[in-house]
Amino acid sequence: MAKIKVTQVKSKIGATSRQKKTLEALGLKRLNVTVEHEATPQILGMVDKVKHLLSVEK
């Protein structure tokens, strides 16, 4: 399965509580932190919900 690298590039201060929980579930707790995940439909759906706060590399 393909892997993706997800980096938080914007602050979560103005985000809703649901978006904050999604970021935490992805393993992103601070700005400029990069995590690597499998490109499963569940992960891609989570990334899509907070795409305005993230940078994604394949």
Phi, psi and omega in degrees: 000148182288153177248149174233149175253127183243128180236132175278122183246347177235154182289151178266011184300315182272003184280159176287165181296327179294320178292323178297319178293325177295317177299318180294322179294330176282349179093018181256113182247341181222166175294150176062023174266133181247134175232155180244131181228158169289146182274065177274160178302326180293314180294317180296325176293320178294319179296321181296327181290333181236030184297337179287348179253354190240163167236132185239131175241146179267000000 
